[in-house]
Amino acid sequence: MPFHRFYIPRGLYTAEEKQALAKAITDVYTIGSPTPLPPFYVVVNFINIEDGHFFVGGEKNNNFVRVVVHHLAVQHQEDRQKRNFMDRYEKAISPWTKDKGVDWEVQLSNQDPVFWNENGIQPPEMGSEAYRLWKETNKPIPY
């Protein structure tokens, strides 16, 4: 599961912007991805940082977004794959970062999928019949 945490200054995004950003991120994984995931795998969380609680270089900053992504379902192995993903991700979020005039940083880490359950179930191996059914139902099901 890719889990995205957006640390944002309070009030930076409207509810509609958050919804659109979450949809754009989900599309990175479900539309045009070399290894498409079920949409329910993609989780986006917005964490509001109060005024005076965000510092960059030791200085108060209310114009900075920090994005932390943990990958469990898909692991990019080759540098080319990693950079391709980062390019697609940056393009997807640019309306809410670059185009909005904020500074931002994205950090992605690959997590060990052995330490991952979905509703208490270890997700099926990608490409398996169980995975196909899991993906088609768009929800975790026992297999």
Summary of the structure (lengths in Angstrom):
residues: 143
radius of gyration: 16.4
end to end distance: 17.7
largest distance: 52.4
contacts: 354
relative contact order: 0.19
helix: 36%
strand: 25%
